[in-house]
Amino acid sequence: MNWEVMESRFDRASGTVFLEIRETDKLWEGLRCPQEGGAVFCYDHTERLTWRHLNVFEHHCEITCRLPRGKCRQCGHVFRVRPPWEGLSTHFTKEFEAFALLLMREMPVSQVAQLVGETDTRLWRMLFRQVDAAYAQADFSQVCCLGVDEMSVRKGHEYISVFADLLRKRVLFATEGRDKETWVRFLEALEKHNGHRHSLTQVSMDMSPAYQGAVAEHCRNAQVVFDKFHVLKKVGEAVDRARQAEVRLGGKGVWEALYKSQWLWRKNPENLTEAQQERLARIKDKNLCTAKAYQMRLVLQDIYRSVHAAQARKRFQVWCRWVRWVARFHNRNLFAAMVKAAQMVENHLTGILAHWKWGLTNAFMEGLNSVFSATKRKARGYRSTTHLITMLYFVAGKLRLPQS
């Protein structure tokens, strides 16, 4: 054995178990210089160092050791011998780091710190080192189907752009902003991890002009696929604006009919409760424009059930003409948002129809938004964007953790 326990003692005052460890002579038989590979001998020892270990029953446990320093017989290089129990953080053992990482996947870091009796600052430093080491080893050579979406950091216009491998369902890269520069930073990271920008064949995204321009400029083989969920989301928002306009401009009885009905129009009919179905039926009897706009959203949603792109193209074109035709015979202000949504569909039809060829969606990206919204609520927000991005890699990057 290269190491041995010299002493094991329990300190009642602090409730801590101490394990005193030292090296044996056998350590030097197989140890070699990290620079020249030559034989080494014991040069001296460091001061007494301490590592937090897993608890012994309910008591804290700490390993203490004066680590030896070796010296190469050939080049004279002096180095500190790294013990087999030391994690990436100099304060914790590998086992303690693995336990803390397991807890941090499920709990806010501040709560984990209280549970294990450490400061959250130390745990964040450990997490940064673990994620940085694992991310450096990530391989992006097989990435071809990419998803990109923006994620809100906090209230206001603060966003990060998140890039993900849609086939392997993992986050590849995240950075501040949502402009073309975010793509430049992503492509640098992609190629640093053995990927190539021209290996990207499909990119699923929303209608962001900055994202579209970056793909056209930097990724010559990539086909832009406009995400189904973003298209339906935009049309759903248009329905809500139609409702708001009708509440403002509608005649007698409109306000009473539409009062507190916004969630009614965001659901599909099969997801409505019995009370909501009854209320929707009453509203339809009043022949309101909001109900017509809601029906337009349902028809658009049904178009995505088309078997092939040619059929979908015809149905999308008919849908756009139908929206304009209905708007012509009603107060145009009420249907202005729906007409704008129809124009959006026409302008992006090629990318929308690419959904039938590749079958890509940003469902994974939308799931990330839900996960991190819940995580931010539990943790009452992150201290900085760096903390959020690190947690994003940790939870959804499929990194090989823990690192040793």
Secondary structure by P-SEA (a helix, b strand, c coil): cccccccccccccccbbbbbbbbccccccccccccccccccccccccbbbbbccccccbbbbbbbbbbbbbbcccbbbbbbbcccccccccccaaaaaaaaaaaacccaaaaaaaacccaaaaaaaaaaaaaaaaaacccccccbbbbbbbbcccccbbbbbbbcccccccccccccccaaaaaaaaaaaaaaccccccccbbbbcccaaaaaaaacccccbbbbccaaaaaaaaaaaaaaaaaaaaacccccccccccccccccccccccccaaaaaaaaaaaaaccaaaaaaaaaaaaaaaaacccaaaaaaaaaaaaaaaaaaaaacccccaaaaaaaaaaaaaacccccccccccccaaaaaaaaaaaaaaaaaacccccaaaaaaaaaacccccccccc
